[in-house]
């Protein structure tokens, strides 16, 4: 699958990424992780901490798939609000999902002190603004639900927004507990630390076919076999080429990154910014004074068509950015790109086993909060492989058809 189009922004932010060999022999392991993007990197890192004998492979170079197009927003709030989650899944399960996201963000914020390559993970506030006045009542309801269940949130009226931002909006929620990251550096930092902890990493090593046996999986590559007791598939959106999930939807999404600004606009705490409209626009800054804008999602097209669409969609994103911050009008875009993006119909990622793939687990962090989902998945699956029961996995079941059933304790 051709995942990305256009000019990707992160590659030159790590001058000499660690390199890894190609597999050239038969090997054995407790757990094989397939895919060295964000999901596979986090899983490998957690496996190294747990002491598992693990192997990580990728058919490309580490971090060169969808992670190159990731815009690095890390949030507790999701594409689907807490209110909507509680309506869809019931209060207990909807709240569980948000608590897991909260724990996931906290775990990610702890990473810089644990890793050797600086992942550029920076705590940030988030502003979620009402796109139209009609969205204000739902936004207020969301605020009340967040506060009632112990989440950080402030309800801002128009005057408070205009006092610290260049724009005016009908209302907004502001939180202080989110973050941003450089996804390319984060993936490389996690994989490097996993490798230092004993995980064997192989790049340009494609899994070609699998044999499922009574006591594990045999993964065949061009130059060797991997005999694994367990496999974690962390192939991102390309998982849909291996098995189709009925609830998964793939689309195209777009983003731009400006050149560094001489003077930054009126932008409170350099917060993350997004909106209530769906599909939504979002904005963030970078440590070197650039602005990232993303959105303009549309139906999945062939890569050639997406390449052409990058030009027009990047111009529309620039117009949206200049409408929010008129004082930066004329800013130049240095990077513009489009990418495959996945979501699910019920708003939850897919994490866990599948009955058709024995000894296997999947990380499908589909949705706008994919990096946080990857951390949740890494922690749940590492515990599961170590023999610890994690009933929370039922929430993310790959075979769910309606509301997830409550976890059994």
Secondary structure by P-SEA (a helix, b strand, c coil): cccccccccccccccccbbbbcccccccccbbbccccaaaaaaaaaaaaacccbbbbbcccccccccccccccccccccccaaaaaaaccaaaaaaaaaaaaaaaaaaaacccccccccccccbbbbbbcccccaaaaaaaaaaaaaaaccbbbbbcaaaaaaccccccccbbbbccccccaaaaaaaaaaaaaaaabbbbbcccccccccccccbbbbbcccccccccbbbbccccccccccccccbbbbbbccccccccccccccccccbbbcccccbbbbbccccbbbbbbccccccccaaaaaaaaaaaaaaaaaaaaaaccccccccccccbbbbbbbccccccccccccccccbbbbcccccaaaaaaaaaaaaaaaaaaccccccccccccccccccccccc
